[in-house]
Amino acid sequence: MHPMDTDVSQLATLGQQVERWCLEFLQTLPQRPVAWQGSPTLGGSLPHRGAGSAAALQRFEAEISRALSASAGPRYLGFVTGGVTPAALLADRLVGCVDQNLATPGDSIASAVEQQALAWLRQLLTLPDAFAGVLTTGATSANLLGLLCGRQAAGQQQGLDIAADGLAGAPIRLYAATPHASTLKSAALAGLGRNALVNVACQAGSEAMDVDDLARLLARDRGIGQIVVASVGTVTGTDFDDLPAIAALCRRHGAWLHADGAFGLFARLLEDRRHWADGIELADSITTDCHKWLNVPYDCGVFLTRHPALLRQTCAVAAPYLAIDAELPAAMELGIENSRRFRALPVWLSLLAYGRQGFAELVARNCDQAEALARWIDASPHYRLLTPCRLNVVVFAPQRGAVSDYLQRLNARGRVFMAPGQWQGQPAIRAAFSNWRTHAEDLAITTTELALLGVEAAP
């Protein structure tokens, strides 16, 4: 009997074993070391004859499970990492079970689910229905699609079809003040080159773009293809570019405006901060993430554009076996992948389960937690706040000693995890709140750990 057939006959038992492990993992997340500090030492060669899933699961529990981080837990404050809500977790299990391929519609309702999930995301973030798009692997691939569409538009202005004929003879420059690393990576992948980025000045004391400097640069480079990448919440200072003013400049110069709102776009759920992203509807393309503040499992990003025809020109390919006759768009014509998983289901189920109010309350709670930590830092004799907390990120440094030493010692303690950052050229510690599981007791543990570390490091 083939091992796969044996596994099927034992699937109920194996499933119960996995379910028990998952429940124990989730229940013990607050007690687990937040970040694993060991060295990976997986050994052994590929077996000639597999031992079946039961034996493989035993190896997983013995060699892997104890070395996983608690990044889904309440005190993982590195990067901008969401947890997994119960609804999203249940949906993700269904995704693996039904194993739908959303390359093309016509044989499953899955494509319609993605379209409805995108429509609900537009409603959640108060975006116009004129934006169409696709769910991606994350903000990196979404930013890449934005640059590819901008590249195609810039080529058309010069009488070129870059998707068909390549970049030869099409000078294109990118303009950004505080681009995320994924934008630089996307510039390389799109063939534009990281050195095509023109650094726009920032406003004094901020990471937000200086619009006057952008106007000067666009006027200087008149006559070539231009793509402007605006920040809807920078990754460290959570500063927002002036989208209405930037959009007006882009219209005047025929430049493509891509808005990177990987997590900052969710500020639109807060009444007192919604205006920070005013003008987002004027962008040509938008990036955001669901595996951040929507708290669905990795991976799930969002790309939206007011120019879906350009997106299809960039991504669509023809092949007889891919020919379809369906009303719904084929996702493979809107994104990088042809074959792709049913990542829309966790989004759809989460939005249905918790609604706009549920996510607005989550975003507000995380921002309140960040503000509370910032107040504690500002009052502490051991630390200094490097910039006011505006959204969900706290940027600070020790009063004495190296940031890297403090960060290594903090993370090694295992109760809290934070990431390095930089503010105005200074090394920084960066704490980002974006997990639905984070509550008041987790904030108390965080400040206690920081206080203990500060006392230990004091001369």
C-alpha positions as MATLAB code, in Angstrom:
seq = 'MHPMDTDVSQLATLGQQVERWCLEFLQTLPQRPVAWQGSPTLGGSLPHRGAGSAAALQRFEAEISRALSASAGPRYLGFVTGGVTPAALLADRLVGCVDQNLATPGDSIASAVEQQALAWLRQLLTLPDAFAGVLTTGATSANLLGLLCGRQAAGQQQGLDIAADGLAGAPIRLYAATPHASTLKSAALAGLGRNALVNVACQAGSEAMDVDDLARLLARDRGIGQIVVASVGTVTGTDFDDLPAIAALCRRHGAWLHADGAFGLFARLLEDRRHWADGIELADSITTDCHKWLNVPYDCGVFLTRHPALLRQTCAVAAPYLAIDAELPAAMELGIENSRRFRALPVWLSLLAYGRQGFAELVARNCDQAEALARWIDASPHYRLLTPCRLNVVVFAPQRGAVSDYLQRLNARGRVFMAPGQWQGQPAIRAAFSNWRTHAEDLAITTTELALLGVEAAP';
ca = [
       0.000    0.000    0.000;
       1.383    3.414   -0.942;
       2.165    5.623    2.090;
      -0.281    8.246    0.819;
      -3.087    5.680    0.774;
      -2.118    4.606    4.278;
      -2.201    8.234    5.421;
      -5.690    8.708    3.979;
      -6.946    5.731    5.926;
      -5.476    7.261    9.099;
      -6.388   10.875    8.328;
      -8.882   11.276   11.170;
      -6.294   10.203   13.749;
      -3.519   12.250   12.165;
      -5.810   15.256   11.952;
      -6.636   14.992   15.635;
      -2.927   14.855   16.441;
      -2.262   18.017   14.434;
      -5.311   19.705   15.946;
      -4.090   18.973   19.475;
      -0.655   20.347   18.669;
      -2.113   23.510   17.100;
      -4.418   24.167   20.036;
      -1.580   23.702   22.512;
       0.640   26.019   20.475;
      -2.011   28.746   20.358;
      -2.913   28.392   24.027;
       0.710   28.600   25.135;
       1.752   31.469   22.848;
       1.860   33.978   25.747;
       4.221   31.669   27.650;
       6.471   30.595   24.783;
       9.794   32.364   24.130;
       8.807   35.068   21.672;
      11.860   34.550   19.472;
      13.965   31.406   19.211;
      17.615   32.186   19.842;
      19.282   28.873   18.926;
      21.156   27.757   15.836;
      19.401   25.645   13.188;
      20.934   22.172   13.101;
      18.631   20.008   11.035;
      20.383   16.858    9.906;
      19.646   13.730    7.955;
      19.332   13.019    4.262;
      16.240   12.491    2.135;
      14.812    9.025    2.848;
      14.583    6.609   -0.049;
      11.315    5.227    1.238;
       9.118    7.556    3.230;
       7.970    6.577    6.689;
       4.515    8.126    6.409;
       2.934   11.164    8.014;
       2.783    9.782   11.554;
       6.566    9.366   11.678;
       7.090   12.694    9.896;
       4.923   14.475   12.457;
       7.004   12.923   15.231;
      10.134   14.385   13.621;
       8.387   17.750   13.385;
       7.527   17.748   17.079;
      10.987   16.539   18.115;
      13.155   18.722   15.858;
      11.157   21.739   14.710;
       8.232   22.627   16.940;
      10.299   23.835   19.908;
      12.379   26.149   17.718;
       9.480   28.118   16.224;
       9.019   31.753   17.186;
       5.883   33.030   18.861;
       5.440   35.645   16.139;
       1.688   34.985   16.174;
       1.633   35.892   19.851;
       0.890   39.099   21.729;
       4.412   40.379   22.438;
       6.059   39.962   19.058;
       6.529   43.653   18.280;
       9.029   43.304   15.445;
       8.410   44.590   11.913;
       4.608   44.926   11.464;
       3.434   41.399   12.096;
      -0.190   40.471   12.635;
      -1.350   37.357   14.397;
      -3.950   34.959   13.086;
      -7.537   35.557   14.144;
      -9.694   32.497   14.814;
     -11.741   33.127   11.657;
      -8.625   33.469    9.508;
      -7.125   30.321   11.002;
     -10.247   28.296   10.285;
     -10.368   29.649    6.743;
      -6.730   28.806    6.126;
      -7.356   25.201    7.097;
     -10.177   25.108    4.575;
      -7.839   26.571    1.953;
      -5.418   23.685    2.354;
      -8.224   21.158    2.245;
     -10.022   22.357   -0.898;
      -6.746   23.297   -2.690;
      -8.292   25.596   -5.292;
      -6.125   27.118   -8.017;
      -7.256   30.670   -8.733;
      -5.315   31.089  -11.966;
      -8.534   31.188  -13.979;
     -12.263   31.216  -13.191;
     -14.843   28.941  -14.717;
     -14.630   25.767  -12.626;
     -15.019   27.086   -9.049;
     -16.623   29.866   -7.040;
     -13.176   30.710   -5.641;
     -12.573   33.509   -8.176;
     -15.854   35.150   -7.216;
     -14.813   34.965   -3.545;
     -11.632   36.892   -4.351;
     -13.592   39.554   -6.192;
     -15.966   39.943   -3.264;
     -13.062   40.030   -0.808;
     -11.491   42.844   -2.839;
     -14.812   44.705   -2.910;
     -15.133   44.366    0.868;
     -11.559   45.601    1.314;
     -12.417   48.673   -0.753;
     -15.420   49.258    1.511;
     -13.341   48.675    4.646;
     -10.727   51.212    3.539;
     -13.241   53.582    1.864;
     -11.681   53.284   -1.567;
     -13.590   53.927   -4.804;
     -14.969   51.005   -6.795;
     -12.908   52.284   -9.728;
      -9.950   50.391   -8.248;
      -9.549   46.809   -9.423;
      -6.789   44.413   -8.615;
      -5.614   41.164   -7.144;
      -4.499   39.526   -3.908;
      -0.741   38.983   -3.955;
       1.862   37.227   -1.831;
       2.527   40.481    0.017;
       3.451   44.132   -0.273;
       6.652   43.340   -2.163;
       4.826   41.720   -5.075;
       2.118   44.395   -4.874;
       4.741   47.153   -5.073;
       6.317   45.314   -7.983;
       2.983   45.325   -9.815;
       2.698   49.051   -9.153;
       6.104   49.714  -10.722;
       5.333   47.384  -13.637;
       2.111   49.252  -14.375;
       3.914   52.573  -14.020;
       6.617   51.267  -16.349;
       3.995   50.303  -18.931;
       2.312   53.717  -18.688;
       5.653   55.509  -19.034;
       6.428   53.437  -22.106;
       3.118   54.281  -23.737;
       3.888   57.966  -23.289;
       6.987   57.333  -25.402;
       5.200   55.179  -27.980;
       6.524   51.903  -26.553;
       4.961   48.678  -25.314;
       7.498   47.730  -22.657;
       5.703   44.540  -21.627;
       6.026   43.291  -25.205;
       9.311   44.800  -26.359;
      11.351   45.435  -23.219;
      12.912   48.492  -21.672;
      15.364   49.411  -24.416;
      15.073   53.086  -25.298;
      12.675   53.914  -22.441;
      14.333   56.083  -19.785;
      12.291   55.894  -16.573;
      13.030   57.267  -13.122;
      11.494   56.599   -9.723;
      10.940   59.304   -7.115;
      10.460   58.652   -3.401;
      11.405   60.234   -0.100;
      11.337   57.271    2.288;
      10.797   54.162    0.182;
      10.342   50.795    1.821;
      13.030   48.220    1.025;
      10.464   46.336   -1.061;
      10.275   49.297   -3.453;
      14.010   49.110   -4.078;
      13.748   45.357   -4.573;
      10.840   45.872   -6.971;
      12.844   48.428   -8.942;
      15.524   45.795   -9.467;
      13.027   43.087  -10.414;
      11.196   45.398  -12.821;
      14.410   46.090  -14.724;
      14.367   49.758  -13.764;
      17.288   49.356  -11.389;
      17.686   50.493   -7.803;
      19.873   53.338   -9.037;
      16.906   54.701  -10.990;
      15.540   55.978   -7.677;
      15.752   59.734   -7.260;
      15.788   60.607   -3.572;
      13.273   63.334   -2.824;
      13.976   65.434    0.257;
      11.952   64.882    3.417;
      10.174   67.550    5.395;
      12.194   68.793    8.365;
      12.013   66.351   11.279;
       9.849   63.937    9.328;
      10.002   61.058    6.864;
       7.243   62.626    4.762;
       8.050   63.871    1.260;
       8.935   67.495    0.612;
       6.466   68.295   -2.175;
       8.382   71.374   -3.326;
      11.462   69.247   -3.892;
       9.400   66.704   -5.833;
       8.059   69.517   -8.023;
      11.615   70.671   -8.731;
      12.799   67.171   -9.637;
       9.845   66.343  -11.890;
      10.304   69.647  -13.745;
      14.039   68.987  -14.078;
      13.448   65.535  -15.569;
      10.614   66.524  -17.879;
      10.410   64.372  -20.993;
      11.283   60.984  -19.481;
       9.083   58.371  -17.842;
       8.337   59.216  -14.215;
       6.989   57.036  -11.380;
       6.389   58.579   -7.964;
       6.144   56.255   -4.944;
       4.329   57.926   -2.061;
       4.282   56.629    1.510;
       0.958   56.110    3.238;
       2.617   55.590    6.603;
       6.401   55.222    6.549;
       7.788   52.115    8.177;
       9.512   53.872   11.093;
       7.959   57.270   11.756;
       4.547   56.333   10.289;
       4.566   59.642    8.401;
       2.100   60.212    5.561;
       2.965   61.963    2.322;
       0.706   64.774    1.099;
      -1.218   62.744   -1.464;
      -3.456   65.502   -2.902;
      -0.469   67.761   -3.603;
       1.625   64.902   -4.974;
      -1.244   63.689   -7.172;
      -1.654   67.184   -8.625;
       2.037   67.262   -9.528;
       1.827   63.808  -11.088;
      -1.127   64.810  -13.243;
       0.721   67.928  -14.375;
       3.802   65.947  -15.408;
       2.098   62.767  -16.584;
       3.794   60.760  -13.832;
       2.443   57.510  -12.411;
       1.568   57.758   -8.703;
       1.937   54.569   -6.680;
       0.872   54.726   -3.019;
       2.507   52.270   -0.618;
       0.085   51.790    2.262;
       1.220   48.356    3.421;
      -0.073   48.980    6.937;
      -0.630   52.749    7.128;
      -3.694   52.592    4.901;
      -5.564   51.022    7.827;
      -5.432   54.436    9.525;
      -8.530   55.111    7.429;
     -10.443   53.039    9.983;
      -9.793   55.703   12.648;
     -11.938   58.829   12.562;
      -9.203   61.053   13.986;
      -6.524   59.828   11.545;
      -8.487   59.070    8.381;
      -7.592   62.409    6.832;
      -3.900   61.434    6.802;
      -4.616   59.306    3.721;
      -6.857   61.840    1.975;
      -6.095   61.789   -1.727;
      -5.474   58.040   -1.874;
      -8.301   57.849   -4.397;
      -6.157   59.959   -6.755;
      -3.346   57.404   -6.889;
      -2.862   55.283   -9.991;
      -2.062   52.221   -7.909;
      -2.112   51.188   -4.249;
      -0.424   48.558   -2.104;
      -1.596   47.249    1.238;
      -1.241   44.030    3.236;
      -3.730   41.703    4.861;
      -1.179   39.700    6.857;
      -0.421   42.829    8.844;
      -3.389   44.600   10.439;
      -6.086   42.337    9.017;
      -4.343   39.508   10.909;
      -4.747   36.794    8.274;
      -2.012   34.149    7.853;
       1.010   34.775    5.693;
       0.971   35.421    2.876;
      -1.562   37.948    1.594;
      -1.007   41.375    0.061;
      -3.280   43.582   -2.024;
      -2.642   45.433   -5.262;
      -5.245   47.871   -6.625;
      -5.153   50.136   -9.658;
      -7.424   52.514  -11.526;
      -5.902   51.167  -14.763;
      -6.620   47.416  -14.929;
      -6.014   47.418  -18.694;
      -2.363   48.308  -18.066;
      -2.166   45.544  -15.476;
      -3.456   43.013  -17.998;
      -1.027   44.238  -20.643;
       1.767   43.609  -18.169;
       0.691   40.227  -16.790;
      -1.499   38.460  -19.350;
      -0.096   35.673  -21.523;
      -1.754   33.539  -24.158;
      -1.739   29.745  -24.207;
      -4.345   27.333  -25.585;
      -4.695   25.416  -22.323;
      -5.332   28.678  -20.448;
      -8.147   29.879  -22.688;
     -11.282   30.620  -20.691;
     -14.761   31.915  -21.360;
     -15.926   33.467  -18.106;
     -17.345   36.755  -16.876;
     -14.919   37.055  -14.001;
     -11.345   38.255  -14.564;
      -8.575   35.669  -14.542;
      -6.261   36.362  -11.615;
      -3.289   35.114  -13.610;
      -3.814   38.090  -15.935;
      -3.674   40.499  -12.994;
      -0.716   39.246  -10.995;
       2.710   37.668  -11.066;
       1.731   34.036  -10.494;
      -0.246   31.842  -12.839;
      -1.071   29.104  -10.355;
      -1.983   30.590   -6.970;
      -3.588   29.528   -3.720;
      -7.037   30.457   -2.470;
      -5.666   33.216   -0.224;
      -8.900   35.171   -0.582;
     -10.832   32.845    1.729;
      -9.182   33.952    5.021;
      -9.788   37.582    3.981;
     -13.406   36.906    3.065;
     -14.167   34.909    6.210;
     -12.403   37.416    8.479;
     -14.258   40.409    7.072;
     -17.545   38.543    7.354;
     -16.793   37.375   10.905;
     -15.606   40.685   12.388;
     -16.841   43.441   10.084;
     -15.630   47.001    9.820;
     -16.208   47.769   13.476;
     -14.214   44.759   14.647;
     -11.145   45.775   12.684;
     -11.546   49.454   13.542;
     -11.505   48.495   17.229;
      -8.377   46.376   16.690;
      -6.513   49.198   14.949;
      -7.580   51.683   17.630;
      -6.495   49.330   20.434;
      -3.063   48.760   18.897;
      -2.576   52.512   18.446;
      -3.575   53.128   22.067;
      -1.048   50.486   23.169;
       1.695   52.132   21.126;
       0.867   55.544   22.598;
       0.933   54.088   26.116;
       4.365   52.566   25.528;
       5.605   55.848   24.069;
       4.446   57.716   27.194;
       6.220   55.164   29.376;
       9.435   55.496   27.326;
       9.253   59.279   27.499;
       8.993   59.155   31.296;
      11.663   56.490   31.775;
      15.139   57.479   32.994;
      16.631   54.646   30.918;
      15.271   55.435   27.432;
      14.493   58.318   25.137;
      11.722   58.595   22.587;
      13.207   59.522   19.215;
       9.986   60.711   17.582;
       6.400   61.104   18.774;
       4.181   58.056   18.323;
       1.575   58.831   15.673;
       0.075   55.461   14.834;
       1.244   52.007   15.965;
       5.054   52.229   15.958;
       7.268   53.360   18.858;
      10.831   54.405   18.033;
      13.263   54.811   20.904;
      16.826   54.274   22.109;
      18.593   53.710   25.436;
      19.933   56.742   27.245;
      23.314   54.998   27.460;
      24.876   52.132   25.585;
      24.487   50.701   22.101;
      21.074   49.988   20.630;
      22.290   46.649   19.281;
      23.349   45.478   22.770;
      20.034   46.440   24.329;
      18.067   44.826   21.545;
      20.042   41.593   21.689;
      19.614   41.346   25.447;
      15.910   42.216   25.311;
      15.133   39.619   22.662;
      17.305   36.989   24.342;
      15.157   37.252   27.477;
      12.375   35.747   25.392;
       9.364   37.620   26.747;
       9.279   40.430   24.157;
      10.643   40.770   20.643;
      11.474   44.074   18.972;
      13.368   44.957   15.791;
      16.125   47.430   14.935;
      15.376   50.652   13.140;
      16.841   54.034   12.331;
      15.557   57.533   12.893;
      17.224   60.589   11.356;
      20.460   58.630   11.057;
      20.372   57.330   14.644;
      20.149   53.595   15.450;
      16.836   52.840   17.108;
      14.700   50.163   18.690;
      11.370   49.805   16.953;
       8.208   48.336   18.495;
       5.188   47.849   16.217;
       1.748   46.901   17.529;
      -0.459   45.051   15.025;
      -1.626   41.840   16.718;
      -5.195   41.210   17.852;
      -3.925   39.152   20.819;
      -2.003   42.052   22.410;
      -3.721   43.334   25.548;
      -2.997   45.447   28.626;
      -1.179   42.648   30.444;
       1.216   42.286   27.492;
       1.995   45.988   27.602;
       2.697   45.657   31.327;
       5.089   42.756   30.693;
       6.804   44.784   27.965;
       7.421   47.803   30.187;
       8.564   45.555   33.041;
      11.114   43.870   30.771;
      12.370   47.234   29.535;
      12.612   48.559   33.077;
      14.600   45.520   34.259;
      16.921   45.804   31.297;
      17.412   49.499   31.934;
      18.321   48.902   35.589;
      20.731   46.092   34.679;
      22.482   48.283   32.133;
      22.715   51.330   34.391;
      26.279   52.194   35.530;
];
